[in-house]
Amino acid sequence: MAALRFGADLSHVICSPTAAGAIKSYSPDLIVHPILREELYGGPFYHIVSANQMFRKPEDIKSSLESLLTRLHVIIIGPGLGREPYMESFAKLALSLARMHGMFVVLDADALWMVGKDLSLIRGYRRAVVTPNIVEFKRLSEQVGIDPSSPSEKRAGLVSHALGGVTVLEKGAKDIISIDTTGDAEDLKESKLEGSDEEMEKTQETIEVDVEGGLKRCGGQGDILSGCVGTFLAWAKSYEDGAFGGGSSKIPASRMPLLAAVGGSLVTRGASRHAFRKEGRGVVTQDMLAEVGPAFADVFGEDVQGQDKGRL
């Protein structure tokens, strides 16, 4: 929903059948795909999904997922994922397919738990953004071997370097967004950037976002941030594909996740501030959704909202 409020045209939710009913009832704007069936995990089950679609074995999920992902610009993995082995296996499959097709990826919540157990899932993939909170960032830092005595303002950059250029959005009292694609682990081929200028794709940058947010941090605020960053990355993919021009001054693809993370952070904090001013201590994440549009206008200007043109 945050992606739609931010400006995405469509939002698809890929989930298990047990979750589909609740998600469908939440909003008619969400396109729900209840294809992640537990009984398909690890065995050659035969199960009718609908009158026109059948999955006989786990590999059939791959074909269905791949067909869906080729129609999308970005994938967000983690919110609502959980830690059940079957959901984790499907998330790994989706991530591998996204890498295969050079999609931008946002990883949050339990997706961070998943990649922490196998860093090769994202290592070297510059099109990925991870959005850990304080606890998740501490755990991820330990998993990649960062010295805990290193300066706090530099740790996000060190984690990015250790992950081979993945953008790190460290959430906290101030959000620290960092990318470092200058190390030995980076490979343009891993990020589907063959043929790009290697020097232009090298970047080492850290940005701190400390604009005022709400005085209460809601439990689902990270999901809103993921949706905002994901929408920016969808636009980044369109930009990369030439939809918005760019010419010789085109922004390197390796830097787009950093810019998307900064923009998403600014808007999410603004939405939190707007919602808190209206609802006070009783504010909940649902209240923030309606404030994403006004917060976007605060950051980027009313003229880019597109009301006078019918579209962004």
Order of alpha helices (4+ residues) and beta strands (2+ residues): alpha-beta-alpha-beta-beta-beta-alpha-beta-alpha-beta-alpha-beta-alpha-alpha-beta-beta-beta-alpha-alpha-alpha-alpha
